[in-house]
C-alpha cells in the first residue's frame, strides 16, 4: 500500500511539472519555468522515497512528504481568463508568448562618424 501512495505522489508531481513546462513554453513566464525545475527536483526526491519504501516504509514516506512539500509553487501570473476546467487541467493557456525585444531583432552596430 505504501508503494502505491508513493507512486501516486510521483505521477501527480510529474503531471504538474509537465503542465508547468507546457505553460512556460506557451507564455514565457519565468515563474512557470521555476516551478517546472522545482517539480523535477521534487519528483527525484519522491522517486528516492518510493524506492526506499520497500526497505523502510516510514523513511520512504518521509522522503515523499519532503518532496511534496518542496514542490510548492509560489505566486503565479494569471494565464487562464476564460478557459474551461479541462483546458486548465491540461495547461492550455489564453496567452501566447510575444517576441522579446532583444531576441529576434537584428543587431545593429553604432554609427561611428
N, CA, C and O atoms as CSV, one atom per row, in Angstrom:
chain,resi,resn,atom,element,x,y,z
A,1,UNK,N,N,0.815,-1.198,0.000
A,1,UNK,CA,C,0.000,0.000,0.000
A,1,UNK,C,C,0.861,1.266,0.000
A,1,UNK,O,O,0.518,2.265,-0.632
A,2,UNK,N,N,1.988,1.205,0.722
A,2,UNK,CA,C,2.849,2.381,0.787
A,2,UNK,C,C,3.464,2.707,-0.570
A,2,UNK,O,O,3.623,3.874,-0.926
A,3,UNK,N,N,3.801,1.684,-1.306
A,3,UNK,CA,C,4.389,1.899,-2.625
A,3,UNK,C,C,3.380,2.577,-3.566
A,3,UNK,O,O,3.751,3.443,-4.358
A,4,UNK,N,N,2.115,2.181,-3.472
A,4,UNK,CA,C,1.087,2.816,-4.311
A,4,UNK,C,C,0.915,4.285,-3.978
A,4,UNK,O,O,0.733,5.110,-4.874
A,5,UNK,N,N,0.969,4.619,-2.694
A,5,UNK,CA,C,0.855,6.021,-2.278
A,5,UNK,C,C,2.034,6.822,-2.815
A,5,UNK,O,O,1.853,7.924,-3.332
A,6,UNK,N,N,3.230,6.278,-2.695
A,6,UNK,CA,C,4.428,6.975,-3.160
A,6,UNK,C,C,4.409,7.154,-4.676
A,6,UNK,O,O,4.783,8.213,-5.179
A,7,UNK,N,N,3.977,6.129,-5.403
A,7,UNK,CA,C,3.950,6.237,-6.860
A,7,UNK,C,C,2.854,7.195,-7.332
A,7,UNK,O,O,3.033,7.890,-8.332
A,8,UNK,N,N,1.737,7.238,-6.634
A,8,UNK,CA,C,0.697,8.208,-6.966
A,8,UNK,C,C,1.224,9.635,-6.790
A,8,UNK,O,O,0.995,10.496,-7.640
A,9,UNK,N,N,1.920,9.875,-5.697
A,9,UNK,CA,C,2.513,11.204,-5.479
A,9,UNK,C,C,3.532,11.523,-6.570
A,9,UNK,O,O,3.607,12.662,-7.032
A,10,UNK,N,N,4.311,10.533,-6.983
A,10,UNK,CA,C,5.315,10.744,-8.029
A,10,UNK,C,C,4.667,11.136,-9.349
A,10,UNK,O,O,5.113,12.075,-10.008
A,11,UNK,N,N,3.613,10.416,-9.739
A,11,UNK,CA,C,2.963,10.726,-11.015
A,11,UNK,C,C,2.212,12.045,-10.979
A,11,UNK,O,O,2.127,12.729,-12.000
A,12,UNK,N,N,1.665,12.419,-9.832
A,12,UNK,CA,C,0.996,13.719,-9.718
A,12,UNK,C,C,2.008,14.848,-9.887
A,12,UNK,O,O,1.740,15.819,-10.595
A,13,UNK,N,N,3.158,14.728,-9.248
A,13,UNK,CA,C,4.187,15.769,-9.366
A,13,UNK,C,C,4.717,15.826,-10.789
A,13,UNK,O,O,4.971,16.915,-11.306
A,14,UNK,N,N,4.891,14.673,-11.436
A,14,UNK,CA,C,5.346,14.681,-12.827
A,14,UNK,C,C,4.317,15.332,-13.749
A,14,UNK,O,O,4.684,16.075,-14.659
A,15,UNK,N,N,3.040,15.061,-13.521
A,15,UNK,CA,C,1.994,15.682,-14.334
A,15,UNK,C,C,2.010,17.199,-14.171
A,15,UNK,O,O,1.921,17.930,-15.157
A,16,UNK,N,N,2.122,17.675,-12.935
A,16,UNK,CA,C,2.155,19.118,-12.708
A,16,UNK,C,C,3.405,19.746,-13.304
A,16,UNK,O,O,3.368,20.888,-13.761
A,17,UNK,N,N,4.508,19.010,-13.302
A,17,UNK,CA,C,5.743,19.516,-13.895
A,17,UNK,C,C,5.607,19.646,-15.407
A,17,UNK,O,O,6.023,20.652,-15.982
A,18,UNK,N,N,5.031,18.644,-16.054
A,18,UNK,CA,C,4.832,18.708,-17.500
A,18,UNK,C,C,3.853,19.833,-17.850
A,18,UNK,O,O,4.014,20.508,-18.867
A,19,UNK,N,N,2.854,20.028,-17.017
A,19,UNK,CA,C,1.897,21.122,-17.226
A,19,UNK,C,C,2.606,22.476,-17.112
A,19,UNK,O,O,2.362,23.373,-17.919
A,20,UNK,N,N,3.483,22.626,-16.113
A,20,UNK,CA,C,4.245,23.874,-15.984
A,20,UNK,C,C,5.149,24.105,-17.178
A,20,UNK,O,O,5.289,25.240,-17.634
A,21,UNK,N,N,5.765,23.052,-17.691
A,21,UNK,CA,C,6.619,23.184,-18.872
A,21,UNK,C,C,5.794,23.663,-20.062
A,21,UNK,O,O,6.225,24.536,-20.815
A,22,UNK,N,N,4.621,23.093,-20.222
A,22,UNK,CA,C,3.755,23.482,-21.345
A,22,UNK,C,C,3.327,24.949,-21.222
A,22,UNK,O,O,3.332,25.686,-22.208
A,23,UNK,N,N,2.961,25.364,-20.022
A,23,UNK,CA,C,2.546,26.754,-19.836
A,23,UNK,C,C,3.726,27.689,-20.062
A,23,UNK,O,O,3.560,28.762,-20.644
A,24,UNK,N,N,4.918,27.297,-19.609
A,24,UNK,CA,C,6.095,28.138,-19.836
A,24,UNK,C,C,6.401,28.272,-21.320
A,24,UNK,O,O,6.734,29.360,-21.790
A,25,UNK,N,N,6.290,27.180,-22.058
A,25,UNK,CA,C,6.566,27.237,-23.499
A,25,UNK,C,C,5.566,28.131,-24.219
A,25,UNK,O,O,5.925,28.794,-25.192
A,26,UNK,N,N,4.328,28.161,-23.763
A,26,UNK,CA,C,3.313,28.970,-24.428
A,26,UNK,C,C,3.372,30.435,-24.035
A,26,UNK,O,O,3.110,31.303,-24.867
A,27,UNK,N,N,3.714,30.733,-22.772
A,27,UNK,CA,C,3.654,32.111,-22.304
A,27,UNK,C,C,5.011,32.761,-22.117
A,27,UNK,O,O,5.142,33.968,-22.323
A,28,UNK,N,N,6.018,32.004,-21.736
A,28,UNK,CA,C,7.332,32.570,-21.477
A,28,UNK,C,C,7.483,33.142,-20.077
A,28,UNK,O,O,8.487,33.795,-19.790
A,29,UNK,N,N,6.511,32.915,-19.196
A,29,UNK,CA,C,6.615,33.418,-17.820
A,29,UNK,C,C,7.634,32.599,-17.048
A,29,UNK,O,O,7.588,31.369,-17.052
A,30,UNK,N,N,8.553,33.287,-16.387
A,30,UNK,CA,C,9.635,32.595,-15.696
A,30,UNK,C,C,9.169,31.863,-14.447
A,30,UNK,O,O,9.825,30.915,-14.017
A,31,UNK,N,N,8.063,32.274,-13.858
A,31,UNK,CA,C,7.594,31.576,-12.659
A,31,UNK,C,C,7.201,30.137,-12.977
A,31,UNK,O,O,7.333,29.259,-12.125
A,32,UNK,N,N,6.719,29.886,-14.196
A,32,UNK,CA,C,6.379,28.524,-14.582
A,32,UNK,C,C,7.633,27.703,-14.880
A,32,UNK,O,O,7.638,26.487,-14.690
A,33,UNK,N,N,8.679,28.355,-15.340
A,33,UNK,CA,C,9.955,27.657,-15.544
A,33,UNK,C,C,10.537,27.245,-14.199
A,33,UNK,O,O,11.007,26.119,-14.037
A,34,UNK,N,N,10.504,28.164,-13.236
A,34,UNK,CA,C,10.998,27.828,-11.901
A,34,UNK,C,C,10.168,26.724,-11.273
A,34,UNK,O,O,10.702,25.854,-10.586
A,35,UNK,N,N,8.864,26.758,-11.507
A,35,UNK,CA,C,8.002,25.704,-10.993
A,35,UNK,C,C,8.314,24.356,-11.610
A,35,UNK,O,O,8.263,23.333,-10.928
A,36,UNK,N,N,8.638,24.345,-12.897
A,36,UNK,CA,C,8.996,23.089,-13.560
A,36,UNK,C,C,10.319,22.551,-13.023
A,36,UNK,O,O,10.467,21.343,-12.836
A,37,UNK,N,N,11.270,23.430,-12.776
A,37,UNK,CA,C,12.545,22.977,-12.223
A,37,UNK,C,C,12.374,22.438,-10.806
A,37,UNK,O,O,12.977,21.427,-10.443
A,38,UNK,N,N,11.549,23.117,-10.007
A,38,UNK,CA,C,11.270,22.612,-8.668
A,38,UNK,C,C,10.549,21.275,-8.741
A,38,UNK,O,O,10.779,20.397,-7.909
A,39,UNK,N,N,9.684,21.117,-9.722
A,39,UNK,CA,C,8.968,19.862,-9.884
A,39,UNK,C,C,9.894,18.711,-10.240
A,39,UNK,O,O,9.693,17.586,-9.783
A,40,UNK,N,N,10.901,18.985,-11.047
A,40,UNK,CA,C,11.871,17.933,-11.382
A,40,UNK,C,C,12.672,17.507,-10.155
A,40,UNK,O,O,12.908,16.318,-9.939
A,41,UNK,N,N,13.084,18.478,-9.360
A,41,UNK,CA,C,13.824,18.149,-8.142
A,41,UNK,C,C,12.933,17.397,-7.156
A,41,UNK,O,O,13.372,16.432,-6.530
A,42,UNK,N,N,11.686,17.838,-7.020
A,42,UNK,CA,C,10.763,17.173,-6.100
A,42,UNK,C,C,10.438,15.764,-6.567
A,42,UNK,O,O,10.323,14.854,-5.746
A,43,UNK,N,N,10.286,15.569,-7.872
A,43,UNK,CA,C,9.979,14.223,-8.361
A,43,UNK,C,C,11.163,13.277,-8.137
A,43,UNK,O,O,10.966,12.085,-7.904
A,44,UNK,N,N,12.374,13.797,-8.206
A,44,UNK,CA,C,13.542,12.964,-7.907
A,44,UNK,C,C,13.548,12.543,-6.444
A,44,UNK,O,O,13.849,11.394,-6.121
A,45,UNK,N,N,13.214,13.474,-5.570
A,45,UNK,CA,C,13.163,13.167,-4.146
A,45,UNK,C,C,12.045,12.168,-3.843
A,45,UNK,O,O,12.220,11.269,-3.021
A,46,UNK,N,N,10.912,12.324,-4.496
A,46,UNK,CA,C,9.796,11.399,-4.297
A,46,UNK,C,C,10.150,10.014,-4.839
A,46,UNK,O,O,9.768,9.004,-4.248
A,47,UNK,N,N,10.874,9.959,-5.954
A,47,UNK,CA,C,11.289,8.664,-6.501
A,47,UNK,C,C,12.245,7.948,-5.552
A,47,UNK,O,O,12.163,6.730,-5.392
A,48,UNK,N,N,13.138,8.686,-4.929
A,48,UNK,CA,C,14.028,8.088,-3.921
A,48,UNK,C,C,13.200,7.533,-2.770
A,48,UNK,O,O,13.478,6.446,-2.264
A,49,UNK,N,N,12.172,8.291,-2.355
A,49,UNK,CA,C,11.292,7.805,-1.298
A,49,UNK,C,C,10.514,6.578,-1.715
A,49,UNK,O,O,10.318,5.663,-0.916
A,50,UNK,N,N,10.061,6.551,-2.982
A,50,UNK,CA,C,9.303,5.390,-3.457
A,50,UNK,C,C,10.182,4.146,-3.517
A,50,UNK,O,O,9.711,3.039,-3.257
A,51,UNK,N,N,11.440,4.320,-3.855
A,51,UNK,CA,C,12.351,3.179,-3.902
A,51,UNK,C,C,12.652,2.676,-2.487
A,51,UNK,O,O,12.736,1.469,-2.260
A,52,UNK,N,N,12.812,3.599,-1.541
A,52,UNK,CA,C,13.167,3.197,-0.180
A,52,UNK,C,C,11.968,2.767,0.656
A,52,UNK,O,O,12.139,2.339,1.798
A,53,UNK,N,N,10.763,2.871,0.112
A,53,UNK,CA,C,9.573,2.440,0.849
A,53,UNK,C,C,9.623,0.941,1.135
A,53,UNK,O,O,9.145,0.497,2.179
A,54,UNK,N,N,10.191,0.163,0.227
A,54,UNK,CA,C,10.242,-1.286,0.411
A,54,UNK,C,C,11.093,-1.665,1.622
A,54,UNK,O,O,10.747,-2.594,2.351
A,55,UNK,N,N,12.199,-0.957,1.842
A,55,UNK,CA,C,13.075,-1.286,2.964
A,55,UNK,C,C,12.523,-0.734,4.273
A,55,UNK,O,O,12.363,-1.474,5.245
A,56,UNK,N,N,12.236,0.554,4.298
A,56,UNK,CA,C,11.710,1.219,5.497
A,56,UNK,C,C,10.552,2.107,5.080
A,56,UNK,O,O,10.789,3.190,4.544
A,57,UNK,N,N,9.326,1.702,5.298
A,57,UNK,CA,C,8.180,2.493,4.835
A,57,UNK,C,C,8.112,3.899,5.450
A,57,UNK,O,O,7.721,4.849,4.773
A,58,UNK,N,N,8.490,4.036,6.724
A,58,UNK,CA,C,8.397,5.346,7.375
A,58,UNK,C,C,9.373,6.340,6.747
A,58,UNK,O,O,9.018,7.490,6.488
A,59,UNK,N,N,10.604,5.888,6.504
A,59,UNK,CA,C,11.615,6.766,5.907
A,59,UNK,C,C,11.247,7.090,4.463
A,59,UNK,O,O,11.411,8.227,4.021
A,60,UNK,N,N,10.754,6.105,3.734
A,60,UNK,CA,C,10.362,6.330,2.343
A,60,UNK,C,C,9.227,7.338,2.227
A,60,UNK,O,O,9.266,8.230,1.380
A,61,UNK,N,N,8.211,7.194,3.085
A,61,UNK,CA,C,7.104,8.146,3.045
A,61,UNK,C,C,7.521,9.524,3.549
A,61,UNK,O,O,6.927,10.531,3.162
A,62,UNK,N,N,8.527,9.574,4.399
A,62,UNK,CA,C,9.051,10.870,4.825
A,62,UNK,C,C,9.724,11.584,3.658
A,62,UNK,O,O,9.571,12.795,3.499
A,63,UNK,N,N,10.466,10.843,2.845
A,63,UNK,CA,C,11.043,11.429,1.628
A,63,UNK,C,C,9.949,11.913,0.680
A,63,UNK,O,O,10.073,12.977,0.072
A,64,UNK,N,N,8.887,11.137,0.558
A,64,UNK,CA,C,7.763,11.533,-0.302
A,64,UNK,C,C,7.135,12.814,0.228
A,64,UNK,O,O,6.818,13.715,-0.548
A,65,UNK,N,N,6.953,12.904,1.534
A,65,UNK,CA,C,6.377,14.120,2.133
A,65,UNK,C,C,7.289,15.323,1.912
A,65,UNK,O,O,6.806,16.411,1.599
A,66,UNK,N,N,8.589,15.144,2.069
A,66,UNK,CA,C,9.527,16.242,1.811
A,66,UNK,C,C,9.479,16.673,0.345
A,66,UNK,O,O,9.541,17.864,0.038
A,67,UNK,N,N,9.370,15.705,-0.548
A,67,UNK,CA,C,9.273,16.027,-1.970
A,67,UNK,C,C,8.008,16.798,-2.293
A,67,UNK,O,O,8.043,17.756,-3.065
A,68,UNK,N,N,6.885,16.387,-1.707
A,68,UNK,CA,C,5.629,17.106,-1.945
A,68,UNK,C,C,5.671,18.511,-1.349
A,68,UNK,O,O,5.117,19.447,-1.927
A,69,UNK,N,N,6.318,18.661,-0.207
A,69,UNK,CA,C,6.448,19.985,0.396
A,69,UNK,C,C,7.367,20.868,-0.435
A,69,UNK,O,O,7.112,22.064,-0.577
A,70,UNK,N,N,8.428,20.297,-0.984
A,70,UNK,CA,C,9.360,21.056,-1.814
A,70,UNK,C,C,8.717,21.495,-3.128
A,70,UNK,O,O,9.147,22.478,-3.731
A,71,UNK,N,N,7.706,20.784,-3.566
A,71,UNK,CA,C,7.058,21.068,-4.848
A,71,UNK,C,C,6.098,22.254,-4.776
A,71,UNK,O,O,5.486,22.603,-5.785
A,72,UNK,N,N,5.954,22.876,-3.618
A,72,UNK,CA,C,5.045,24.016,-3.506
A,72,UNK,C,C,5.441,25.102,-4.481
A,72,UNK,O,O,6.618,25.435,-4.617
A,73,UNK,N,N,4.462,25.643,-5.147
A,73,UNK,CA,C,4.701,26.709,-6.119
A,73,UNK,C,C,4.370,28.044,-5.478
A,73,UNK,O,O,3.500,28.125,-4.611
A,74,UNK,N,N,5.054,29.076,-5.899
A,74,UNK,CA,C,4.808,30.409,-5.390
A,74,UNK,C,C,3.670,31.087,-6.140
A,74,UNK,O,O,2.847,30.431,-6.778
A,75,UNK,N,N,3.642,32.387,-6.051
A,75,UNK,CA,C,2.621,33.161,-6.755
A,75,UNK,C,C,2.879,33.081,-8.258
A,75,UNK,O,O,4.024,33.110,-8.709
A,76,UNK,N,N,1.819,32.984,-9.001
A,76,UNK,CA,C,1.923,32.841,-10.450
A,76,UNK,C,C,1.159,33.952,-11.152
A,76,UNK,O,O,0.257,34.567,-10.584
A,77,UNK,N,N,1.543,34.194,-12.402
A,77,UNK,CA,C,0.804,35.135,-13.227
A,77,UNK,C,C,-0.496,34.472,-13.686
A,77,UNK,O,O,-0.515,33.267,-13.935
A,78,UNK,N,N,-1.569,35.232,-13.800
A,78,UNK,CA,C,-2.824,34.635,-14.274
A,78,UNK,C,C,-2.744,34.364,-15.782
A,78,UNK,O,O,-2.603,35.294,-16.577
A,79,UNK,N,N,-2.834,33.110,-16.162
A,79,UNK,CA,C,-2.761,32.748,-17.578
A,79,UNK,C,C,-4.080,32.201,-18.104
A,79,UNK,O,O,-4.237,32.013,-19.310
A,80,UNK,N,N,-5.022,31.946,-17.213
A,80,UNK,CA,C,-6.315,31.426,-17.636
A,80,UNK,C,C,-7.363,32.513,-17.428
A,80,UNK,O,O,-7.626,32.899,-16.289
A,81,UNK,N,N,-7.959,33.006,-18.488
A,81,UNK,CA,C,-9.008,34.012,-18.325
A,81,UNK,C,C,-10.385,33.401,-18.525
A,81,UNK,O,O,-11.257,33.549,-17.668
A,82,UNK,N,N,-10.591,32.725,-19.629
A,82,UNK,CA,C,-11.904,32.138,-19.868
A,82,UNK,C,C,-11.782,30.671,-20.263
A,82,UNK,O,O,-12.612,30.165,-21.018
A,83,UNK,N,N,-10.768,29.989,-19.766
A,83,UNK,CA,C,-10.566,28.579,-20.087
A,83,UNK,C,C,-11.462,27.712,-19.215
A,83,UNK,O,O,-11.759,28.057,-18.071
A,84,UNK,N,N,-11.883,26.595,-19.765
A,84,UNK,CA,C,-12.706,25.658,-19.025
A,84,UNK,C,C,-11.867,24.775,-18.112
A,84,UNK,O,O,-10.646,24.909,-18.034
A,85,UNK,N,N,-12.546,23.879,-17.430
A,85,UNK,CA,C,-11.871,23.020,-16.467
A,85,UNK,C,C,-10.874,22.088,-17.146
A,85,UNK,O,O,-9.755,21.923,-16.659
A,86,UNK,N,N,-11.254,21.492,-18.234
A,86,UNK,CA,C,-10.358,20.561,-18.932
A,86,UNK,C,C,-9.153,21.310,-19.495
A,86,UNK,O,O,-8.031,20.806,-19.451
A,87,UNK,N,N,-9.384,22.517,-20.026
A,87,UNK,CA,C,-8.278,23.309,-20.558
A,87,UNK,C,C,-7.294,23.693,-19.457
A,87,UNK,O,O,-6.082,23.653,-19.669
A,88,UNK,N,N,-7.795,24.057,-18.301
A,88,UNK,CA,C,-6.910,24.373,-17.173
A,88,UNK,C,C,-6.151,23.135,-16.719
A,88,UNK,O,O,-4.966,23.204,-16.394
A,89,UNK,N,N,-6.841,22.009,-16.700
A,89,UNK,CA,C,-6.222,20.751,-16.271
A,89,UNK,C,C,-5.084,20.358,-17.198
A,89,UNK,O,O,-4.053,19.859,-16.746
A,90,UNK,N,N,-5.268,20.581,-18.491
A,90,UNK,CA,C,-4.243,20.202,-19.466
A,90,UNK,C,C,-3.193,21.283,-19.684
A,90,UNK,O,O,-2.178,21.030,-20.333
A,91,UNK,N,N,-3.416,22.480,-19.155
A,91,UNK,CA,C,-2.422,23.538,-19.272
A,91,UNK,C,C,-2.548,24.393,-20.510
A,91,UNK,O,O,-1.591,25.072,-20.881
A,92,UNK,N,N,-3.700,24.382,-21.165
A,92,UNK,CA,C,-3.892,25.264,-22.319
A,92,UNK,C,C,-4.093,26.681,-21.804
A,92,UNK,O,O,-4.901,26.910,-20.903
A,93,UNK,N,N,-3.371,27.618,-22.366
A,93,UNK,CA,C,-3.445,28.988,-21.876
A,93,UNK,C,C,-4.084,29.896,-22.907
A,93,UNK,O,O,-4.126,29.584,-24.097
A,94,UNK,N,N,-4.583,31.030,-22.426
A,94,UNK,CA,C,-5.164,32.023,-23.315
A,94,UNK,C,C,-4.095,32.966,-23.851
A,94,UNK,O,O,-4.280,33.599,-24.891
A,95,UNK,N,N,-2.985,33.056,-23.142
A,95,UNK,CA,C,-1.914,33.953,-23.547
A,95,UNK,C,C,-0.863,33.179,-24.325
A,95,UNK,O,O,-0.581,32.017,-24.033
A,96,UNK,N,N,-0.297,33.834,-25.308
A,96,UNK,CA,C,0.815,33.231,-26.038
A,96,UNK,C,C,2.015,34.155,-25.926
A,96,UNK,O,O,1.881,35.360,-25.711
A,97,UNK,N,N,3.172,33.569,-26.074
A,97,UNK,CA,C,4.421,34.305,-25.910
A,97,UNK,C,C,4.593,35.321,-27.035
A,97,UNK,O,O,4.420,35.004,-28.212
A,98,UNK,N,N,4.932,36.526,-26.656
A,98,UNK,CA,C,5.255,37.552,-27.647
A,98,UNK,C,C,6.746,37.526,-27.899
A,98,UNK,O,O,7.519,37.016,-27.088
A,99,UNK,N,N,7.139,38.080,-29.028
A,99,UNK,CA,C,8.570,38.156,-29.320
A,99,UNK,C,C,9.223,39.096,-28.333
A,99,UNK,O,O,8.731,40.196,-28.085
A,100,UNK,N,N,10.312,38.664,-27.781
A,100,UNK,CA,C,11.045,39.506,-26.846
A,100,UNK,C,C,11.859,40.512,-27.646
A,100,UNK,O,O,12.386,40.172,-28.705
A,101,UNK,N,N,11.971,41.727,-27.166
A,101,UNK,CA,C,12.623,42.758,-27.961
A,101,UNK,C,C,14.089,42.489,-28.260
A,101,UNK,O,O,14.571,42.926,-29.306
A,102,UNK,N,N,14.808,41.810,-27.420
A,102,UNK,CA,C,16.229,41.620,-27.662
A,102,UNK,C,C,16.574,40.331,-28.369
A,102,UNK,O,O,17.705,40.182,-28.831
A,103,UNK,N,N,15.674,39.418,-28.471
A,103,UNK,CA,C,15.991,38.102,-29.003
A,103,UNK,C,C,15.945,38.034,-30.530
A,103,UNK,O,O,16.873,37.500,-31.138
A,104,UNK,N,N,14.898,38.555,-31.166
A,104,UNK,CA,C,14.693,38.342,-32.592
A,104,UNK,C,C,15.123,39.525,-33.464
A,104,UNK,O,O,15.074,39.445,-34.692
A,105,UNK,N,N,15.529,40.583,-32.849
A,105,UNK,CA,C,15.957,41.723,-33.649
A,105,UNK,C,C,17.354,41.506,-34.171
A,105,UNK,O,O,18.162,40.797,-33.571
A,106,UNK,N,N,17.624,42.131,-35.303
A,106,UNK,CA,C,18.985,42.082,-35.828
A,106,UNK,C,C,19.853,43.037,-35.015
A,106,UNK,O,O,19.394,44.091,-34.575
A,107,UNK,N,N,21.084,42.661,-34.826
A,107,UNK,CA,C,21.982,43.528,-34.083
A,107,UNK,C,C,22.438,44.655,-34.975
A,107,UNK,O,O,22.876,44.440,-36.105
A,108,UNK,N,N,22.331,45.838,-34.462
A,108,UNK,CA,C,22.775,46.995,-35.230
A,108,UNK,C,C,24.034,47.542,-34.594
A,108,UNK,O,O,24.152,47.603,-33.371
A,109,UNK,N,N,24.950,47.928,-35.415
A,109,UNK,CA,C,26.191,48.486,-34.899
A,109,UNK,C,C,26.040,49.991,-34.782
A,109,UNK,O,O,25.373,50.608,-35.613
A,110,UNK,N,N,26.635,50.587,-33.782
A,110,UNK,CA,C,26.519,52.045,-33.606
A,110,UNK,C,C,27.278,52.782,-34.723
A,110,UNK,O,O,28.296,52.314,-35.233
A,111,UNK,N,N,26.744,53.934,-35.071
A,111,UNK,CA,C,27.393,54.768,-36.081
A,111,UNK,C,C,28.622,55.437,-35.476
A,111,UNK,O,O,28.540,56.078,-34.428
A,112,UNK,N,N,29.745,55.283,-36.138
A,112,UNK,CA,C,30.987,55.881,-35.635
A,112,UNK,C,C,31.468,56.921,-36.648
A,112,UNK,O,O,32.390,56.667,-37.424
A,113,UNK,N,N,30.856,58.048,-36.631
A,113,UNK,CA,C,31.252,59.109,-37.548
A,113,UNK,C,C,31.745,60.313,-36.828
A,113,UNK,O,O,32.119,61.300,-37.460
